[in-house]
Amino acid sequence: MIGHSEEEATSQSTKEGREKRVSFPPDEQMVSDFVERKAELQEADSLTLTDIILAYKQSCEKHHVKPNPKALDQLKQITCVTDRARCFDLSANAFGRERVTQSVNSGISILIAFPGERLDYCSCESLEEILKSVQFDFISLQGAELEENGASSLLDMFLYYESATHLDVSSNSGMGFSGWLSLSHLLRQSGCLWRLDACNLPMVDYAAQALSKALLTSRLTVLHLENTCLSGKPLFTLVGALKRNVALQELYLCENKLNAYQDSMQLGDLLKYNSTLKTLDLSNNTVSDSGLEEICDALSSQKTGLRTLILSNNHITHLGMNHLQNVLPRLKTLETLNLGKNNLENRGVHTLKESLMINRSLLQLGLASTGITCEGAVTLAEILAESPQIQRLDVRQNQVLAGGLMALSLALKINHSLIRLDLDQHLKEEKEDFLVQTQKMLLNRISDLCATNASTAKGTALRPASPDPADCTETTYPLPTQTAD
């Protein structure tokens, strides 16, 4: 497939004599097509929900597939066909169960799951009668087992009808060259799509090339590429496009086996040349201390820069904090830093002490499961006493006993900005029994002090990105945040 032209891909997208029902004209015809599309929308506005359901059933009969009962259930829940419906879940990973997912407006909504049936070419074609009449905020194709022709046809429809503002195509390894080509067209030409989830997909050469070409002009602001085997050449290709991208604001590259050498150098280049990226999630990779040095060097050259950097579980040690301490005082925009699940120990916290006191941008600091004991907690208390802006600190899954909790509670009598201090709620063993009860008393005191700060702040809200969004099961002050089991 590598190296095929778009003309060759178009010919490959037709199998067994079937032609795709959606095609795109040359650029010079776009104006006339826009007028035609406007007329189609006006006609769709006059349709009732009953008309749409009937048209879908007739389309299924024409394509010799059965109407999907869950698709019909979702249609029946639509209250207004002229406005975007909340979601259309075509995923095949729930098998009739309801599941909770993050909505496009960062609120929690319950999506009705589409049954675990494969979306073949005919099933995709039958959906056009729905897509031509109803637009959605979120369409999920996660794990739908799309094959090449079906994926290409469906994605072309999404573009033509501007069907979604948030699209999830994760876990569809059979999309093939034509499917990725259609996805590239969608990303380049859509006027409404702002978020794409393409996780759990092997980023082979043609996929990386198609995605990178699209990102040169795409309007996407959020891109999820978790677990896509990006390490090496695919990351090089992607970064080449993102260095010129002026729209993307959030990039999620978790679980891609990104290494401390070539991959970290590429990430450093990305941060040096891209001035619009605000969130970079690199959790669950192997950036290590030497890779962190590349990232810190790039951060030092930024003027506008990142607001959120997530480096949890990256084999970073206290030695890597030497690189971070050099750049932190100069960062003016970084608001969230997550270093959780790295072996920083007390030495790492002590290394960061002076730079964290100097920094005046950081609002959230994640240090969950980093080998901190009471000694490290005392250092953090000293930092809190000198930090007038920090709002959240996460030190769960560390061995912080009564002595550390006492230091943190004393710091909160001085610090009036911290409104959330995440600590383990189970009481830990102490040498003396009375110290266990002291822990309980101190946890309550810390919670009260954070609540007082929050009340004084009168509605000051943390940004949606938390220090450790995948591990927020225990908190001392229940502010809204994204959680996962």
ZINORCOR-V962234 format. One record per residue. N is the residue number from 1. RES is the residue in three letters. SS is DSSP state (a for helix, b for strand, c for the rest). PSI is psi in radians with two decimals (none if undefined). NEAR is the number of other C-alpha atoms within 10 Angstrom. Layout:
N,RES,SS,PSI,NEAR  N,RES,SS,PSI,NEAR
//
This chain:
1,MET,c,-0.48,11  2,ILE,c,2.33,10  3,GLY,c,0.01,9  4,HIS,c,2.55,11  5,SER,c,2.92,9  6,GLU,a,-0.59,13  7,GLU,a,-0.72,8  8,GLU,a,-0.66,12  9,ALA,a,-0.65,16  10,THR,a,-0.72,16  11,SER,a,-0.57,11  12,GLN,a,-0.41,14  13,SER,c,-0.06,22  14,THR,c,2.10,16  15,LYS,c,2.53,12  16,GLU,c,0.62,5  17,GLY,c,0.09,6  18,ARG,c,2.41,10  19,GLU,c,2.48,13  20,LYS,c,2.52,19  21,ARG,c,-0.19,11  22,VAL,c,2.21,17  23,SER,c,2.89,11  24,PHE,c,2.33,12  25,PRO,c,2.95,8  26,PRO,c,2.82,6  27,ASP,a,-0.60,8  28,GLU,a,-0.26,8  29,GLN,a,0.01,10  30,MET,a,-0.62,12  31,VAL,a,-0.84,10  32,SER,a,-0.64,10  33,ASP,a,-0.58,14  34,PHE,a,-0.73,11  35,VAL,a,-0.73,10  36,GLU,a,-0.74,11  37,ARG,a,-0.68,14  38,LYS,a,-0.68,12  39,ALA,a,-0.68,12  40,GLU,a,-0.72,14  41,LEU,a,-0.70,16  42,GLN,a,-0.65,12  43,GLU,a,-0.70,11  44,ALA,a,-0.57,17  45,ASP,a,-0.48,15  46,SER,c,-0.13,12  47,LEU,c,2.57,14  48,THR,c,2.92,14  49,LEU,a,-0.63,19  50,THR,a,-0.69,11  51,ASP,a,-0.73,14  52,ILE,a,-0.76,20  53,ILE,a,-0.73,18  54,LEU,a,-0.75,14  55,ALA,a,-0.67,18  56,TYR,a,-0.77,22  57,LYS,a,-0.71,21  58,GLN,a,-0.64,15  59,SER,a,-0.68,22  60,CYS,a,-0.73,21  61,GLU,a,-0.71,13  62,LYS,a,-0.65,12  63,HIS,c,0.13,15  64,HIS,c,0.73,12  65,VAL,c,2.74,15  66,LYS,c,2.41,12  67,PRO,c,2.34,18  68,ASN,c,2.14,15  69,PRO,a,-0.60,11  70,LYS,a,-0.57,16  71,ALA,a,-0.72,20  72,LEU,a,-0.69,14  73,ASP,a,-0.73,12  74,GLN,a,-0.67,17  75,LEU,a,-0.69,20  76,LYS,a,-0.34,12  77,GLN,c,-0.16,11  78,ILE,c,2.27,15  79,THR,c,-0.39,10  80,CYS,c,2.02,12  81,VAL,c,-0.21,19  82,THR,c,-0.29,16  83,ASP,c,2.79,13  84,ARG,c,2.25,16  85,ALA,b,2.78,21  86,ARG,b,-0.84,18  87,CYS,b,2.75,24  88,PHE,b,1.79,25  89,ASP,b,1.85,20  90,LEU,c,0.31,24  91,SER,c,2.74,26  92,ALA,c,0.47,21  93,ASN,c,0.11,19  94,ALA,c,-0.39,15  95,PHE,c,0.93,12  96,GLY,c,-0.07,13  97,ARG,c,2.65,11  98,GLU,c,2.48,12  99,ARG,b,2.66,12  100,VAL,b,2.33,11  101,THR,b,2.87,14  102,GLN,b,2.19,13  103,SER,c,2.99,16  104,VAL,c,-0.32,17  105,ASN,c,0.34,8  106,SER,c,0.29,11  107,GLY,c,2.86,11  108,ILE,b,2.24,12  109,SER,b,2.70,15  110,ILE,b,2.14,12  111,LEU,b,2.36,19  112,ILE,c,2.16,21  113,ALA,c,2.40,23  114,PHE,c,2.47,27  115,PRO,c,2.82,20  116,GLY,c,1.16,16  117,GLU,c,2.50,16  118,ARG,c,2.32,16  119,LEU,c,1.56,21  120,ASP,c,-3.08,17  121,TYR,a,-0.83,21  122,CYS,a,-0.66,17  123,SER,a,-0.71,21  124,CYS,a,-0.78,21  125,GLU,a,-0.66,22  126,SER,a,-0.37,24  127,LEU,c,-0.20,19  128,GLU,a,-0.59,21  129,GLU,a,-0.44,19  130,ILE,a,-0.83,20  131,LEU,a,-0.51,21  132,LYS,c,-0.25,18  133,SER,c,-0.41,24  134,VAL,c,2.36,26  135,GLN,c,2.74,23  136,PHE,b,2.69,19  137,ASP,b,-0.74,20  138,PHE,b,2.21,23  139,ILE,b,2.20,22  140,SER,b,2.16,22  141,LEU,c,0.35,25  142,GLN,c,2.14,23  143,GLY,c,0.46,22  144,ALA,c,0.03,25  145,GLU,c,0.74,24  146,LEU,c,2.34,25  147,GLU,c,3.01,19  148,GLU,a,-0.89,23  149,ASN,a,-0.74,26  150,GLY,a,-0.76,24  151,ALA,a,-0.81,30  152,SER,a,-0.80,27  153,SER,a,-0.81,25  154,LEU,a,-0.74,27  155,LEU,a,-0.61,26  156,ASP,a,-0.67,23  157,MET,a,-0.76,24  158,PHE,a,-0.68,24  159,LEU,a,-0.85,23  160,TYR,a,-0.70,18  161,TYR,a,0.07,20  162,GLU,c,0.98,20  163,SER,c,-0.50,27  164,ALA,b,2.63,27  165,THR,b,-0.36,21  166,HIS,b,2.14,21  167,LEU,b,2.34,25  168,ASP,b,1.97,22  169,VAL,c,0.37,26  170,SER,c,2.65,24  171,SER,c,0.71,24  172,ASN,c,1.32,22  173,SER,c,-0.16,17  174,GLY,c,0.26,16  175,MET,c,-0.57,23  176,GLY,a,3.14,20  177,PHE,a,-0.83,25  178,SER,a,-0.63,28  179,GLY,a,-0.77,26  180,TRP,a,-0.60,21  181,LEU,a,-0.75,27  182,SER,a,-0.65,26  183,LEU,a,-0.67,24  184,SER,a,-0.77,21  185,HIS,a,-0.76,20  186,LEU,a,-0.82,21  187,LEU,a,-0.64,27  188,ARG,a,-0.59,20  189,GLN,a,-0.30,16  190,SER,c,2.41,20  191,GLY,c,-0.06,14  192,CYS,c,-0.33,16  193,LEU,c,2.11,25  194,TRP,c,-0.26,20  195,ARG,b,2.38,22  196,LEU,b,2.28,20  197,ASP,b,2.05,20  198,ALA,c,1.08,22  199,CYS,c,2.83,24  200,ASN,c,0.66,20  201,LEU,c,2.26,20  202,PRO,c,2.09,17  203,MET,c,1.32,22  204,VAL,c,3.01,16  205,ASP,a,-0.86,16  206,TYR,a,-0.54,19  207,ALA,a,-0.79,23  208,ALA,a,-0.70,20  209,GLN,a,-0.73,21  210,ALA,a,-0.77,22  211,LEU,a,-0.76,23  212,SER,a,-0.71,23  213,LYS,a,-0.71,21  214,ALA,a,-0.65,22  215,LEU,a,-0.21,25  216,LEU,c,-0.54,19  217,THR,c,0.02,17  218,SER,c,2.64,24  219,ARG,c,0.08,21  220,LEU,c,2.43,25  221,THR,c,-0.32,18  222,VAL,b,2.25,19  223,LEU,b,2.11,18  224,HIS,b,2.09,19  225,LEU,c,0.78,21  226,GLU,c,2.42,23  227,ASN,c,1.02,22  228,THR,c,0.28,22  229,CYS,c,0.85,20  230,LEU,c,-0.29,25  231,SER,c,2.40,18  232,GLY,c,-2.34,15  233,LYS,a,-0.72,15  234,PRO,a,-0.70,22  235,LEU,a,-0.71,22  236,PHE,a,-0.78,21  237,THR,a,-0.78,19  238,LEU,a,-0.82,21  239,VAL,a,-0.63,23  240,GLY,a,-0.66,19  241,ALA,a,-0.71,19  242,LEU,a,-0.40,24  243,LYS,c,-0.39,19  244,ARG,c,-0.07,16  245,ASN,c,2.40,23  246,VAL,c,0.25,18  247,ALA,c,-0.67,20  248,LEU,c,2.30,22  249,GLN,c,-0.45,19  250,GLU,b,2.21,20  251,LEU,b,2.17,18  252,TYR,b,1.96,19  253,LEU,c,0.65,23  254,CYS,c,2.62,24  255,GLU,c,0.84,23  256,ASN,c,0.19,20  257,LYS,c,0.62,21  258,LEU,c,2.27,26  259,ASN,c,3.13,18  260,ALA,c,-0.04,20  261,TYR,c,-1.78,15  262,GLN,a,-0.71,16  263,ASP,a,-0.77,24  264,SER,a,-0.59,23  265,MET,a,-0.71,20  266,GLN,a,-0.72,20  267,LEU,a,-0.64,22  268,GLY,a,-0.74,21  269,ASP,a,-0.71,20  270,LEU,a,-0.81,22  271,LEU,a,-0.46,27  272,LYS,a,-0.67,19  273,TYR,a,-0.27,17  274,ASN,c,2.15,23  275,SER,c,0.06,20  276,THR,c,-0.28,20  277,LEU,c,2.21,24  278,LYS,c,-0.49,20  279,THR,b,2.26,21  280,LEU,b,2.03,20  281,ASP,b,1.96,19  282,LEU,c,0.38,25  283,SER,c,2.65,26  284,ASN,c,0.79,21  285,ASN,c,-2.88,21  286,THR,c,0.91,24  287,VAL,c,-0.70,27  288,SER,a,-3.10,22  289,ASP,a,-0.72,21  290,SER,a,-0.61,18  291,GLY,a,-0.64,23  292,LEU,a,-0.58,25  293,GLU,a,-0.74,22  294,GLU,a,-0.74,22  295,ILE,a,-0.73,24  296,CYS,a,-0.68,20  297,ASP,a,-0.69,18  298,ALA,a,-0.71,20  299,LEU,a,-0.58,22  300,SER,a,-0.36,18  301,SER,c,-0.04,15  302,GLN,c,2.55,18  303,LYS,c,-0.75,13  304,THR,c,-1.04,16  305,GLY,c,3.10,22  306,LEU,c,2.66,24  307,ARG,c,-0.52,23  308,THR,b,2.19,25  309,LEU,b,2.07,20  310,ILE,b,2.03,26  311,LEU,c,0.42,28  312,SER,c,2.52,28  313,ASN,c,1.08,23  314,ASN,c,0.38,27  315,HIS,c,0.56,18  316,ILE,c,2.47,25  317,THR,b,-3.06,18  318,HIS,a,-0.42,20  319,LEU,a,-0.57,16  320,GLY,a,-0.36,20  321,MET,a,-0.33,20  322,ASN,a,-0.64,16  323,HIS,a,-0.71,20  324,LEU,a,-0.64,22  325,GLN,a,-0.47,19  326,ASN,a,-0.51,15  327,VAL,a,-0.47,19  328,LEU,a,-0.76,23  329,PRO,c,-0.40,17  330,ARG,c,-0.18,19  331,LEU,c,2.22,22  332,LYS,c,-0.21,17  333,THR,c,-0.32,17  334,LEU,c,2.11,23  335,GLU,c,-0.49,23  336,THR,b,2.20,26  337,LEU,b,2.08,22  338,ASN,b,1.99,27  339,LEU,c,0.29,26  340,GLY,c,2.72,28  341,LYS,c,0.54,22  342,ASN,c,2.60,21  343,ASN,b,1.21,21  344,LEU,c,-0.65,24  345,GLU,a,3.13,19  346,ASN,a,-0.58,20  347,ARG,a,-0.69,19  348,GLY,a,-0.72,22  349,VAL,a,-0.71,23  350,HIS,a,-0.66,20  351,THR,a,-0.64,20  352,LEU,a,-0.15,21  353,LYS,a,-1.00,17  354,GLU,a,-0.71,16  355,SER,a,-0.61,18  356,LEU,a,-0.55,23  357,MET,a,-0.58,17  358,ILE,a,-0.68,14  359,ASN,c,2.43,19  360,ARG,c,0.24,20  361,SER,c,-0.47,20  362,LEU,c,2.19,22  363,LEU,c,-0.52,23  364,GLN,b,2.31,27  365,LEU,b,2.11,24  366,GLY,b,2.06,25  367,LEU,c,0.53,28  368,ALA,c,2.41,26  369,SER,c,0.99,21  370,THR,c,0.26,27  371,GLY,c,0.45,21  372,ILE,c,2.46,25  373,THR,b,-2.90,17  374,CYS,a,-0.59,20  375,GLU,a,-0.79,20  376,GLY,a,-0.63,22  377,ALA,a,-0.65,25  378,VAL,a,-0.73,22  379,THR,a,-0.73,20  380,LEU,a,-0.64,25  381,ALA,a,-0.68,23  382,GLU,a,-0.67,18  383,ILE,a,-0.80,24  384,LEU,a,-0.67,26  385,ALA,a,-0.40,17  386,GLU,a,0.06,17  387,SER,c,1.84,23  388,PRO,c,-0.01,16  389,GLN,c,-0.34,18  390,ILE,c,2.35,25  391,GLN,c,-0.48,25  392,ARG,b,2.43,23  393,LEU,b,2.24,23  394,ASP,b,1.98,25  395,VAL,c,0.54,25  396,ARG,c,2.85,24  397,GLN,c,0.66,18  398,ASN,c,2.85,20  399,GLN,b,1.16,20  400,VAL,c,1.98,23  401,LEU,c,-2.85,20  402,ALA,a,-0.70,24  403,GLY,a,-0.76,17  404,GLY,a,-0.71,22  405,LEU,a,-0.64,24  406,MET,a,-0.76,22  407,ALA,a,-0.74,19  408,LEU,a,-0.68,26  409,SER,a,-0.65,21  410,LEU,a,-0.67,18  411,ALA,a,-0.62,20  412,LEU,a,-0.26,22  413,LYS,c,-0.32,13  414,ILE,c,-0.73,14  415,ASN,c,2.26,24  416,HIS,c,0.19,22  417,SER,c,-0.48,22  418,LEU,c,2.06,24  419,ILE,c,-0.02,31  420,ARG,b,2.05,25  421,LEU,b,1.88,24  422,ASP,b,2.08,24  423,LEU,c,2.68,22  424,ASP,c,2.35,19  425,GLN,c,-0.31,16  426,HIS,c,2.43,10  427,LEU,c,2.43,15  428,LYS,c,2.72,15  429,GLU,c,2.44,13  430,GLU,c,2.89,13  431,LYS,c,-0.57,7  432,GLU,c,2.42,8  433,ASP,a,-0.64,9  434,PHE,a,-0.40,10  435,LEU,a,-0.48,17  436,VAL,a,-0.76,17  437,GLN,a,-0.54,15  438,THR,a,-0.68,17  439,GLN,a,-0.83,24  440,LYS,a,-0.77,16  441,MET,a,-0.70,14  442,LEU,a,-0.64,21  443,LEU,a,-0.74,24  444,ASN,a,-0.70,15  445,ARG,a,-0.77,17  446,ILE,a,-0.75,26  447,SER,a,-0.75,21  448,ASP,a,-0.70,17  449,LEU,a,-0.67,23  450,CYS,a,-0.71,26  451,ALA,a,-0.66,18  452,THR,a,-0.75,16  453,ASN,a,-0.73,21  454,ALA,a,-0.70,21  455,SER,a,-0.68,12  456,THR,a,-0.62,13  457,ALA,a,-0.33,14  458,LYS,c,1.11,9  459,GLY,c,0.09,8  460,THR,c,2.15,13  461,ALA,c,2.46,12  462,LEU,c,2.66,18  463,ARG,c,2.71,14  464,PRO,c,-0.61,11  465,ALA,c,2.14,19  466,SER,c,2.83,25  467,PRO,c,-0.60,27  468,ASP,c,1.37,26  469,PRO,c,-0.32,16  470,ALA,c,0.09,11  471,ASP,c,1.16,15  472,CYS,c,0.91,18  473,THR,c,-0.36,13  474,GLU,c,2.15,13  475,THR,c,2.75,16  476,THR,c,-0.27,19  477,TYR,c,1.98,19  478,PRO,c,1.28,13  479,LEU,c,2.64,11  480,PRO,c,2.39,12  481,THR,c,2.74,16  482,GLN,c,2.30,17  483,THR,c,2.77,13  484,ALA,c,2.57,10  485,ASP,c,none,6
//
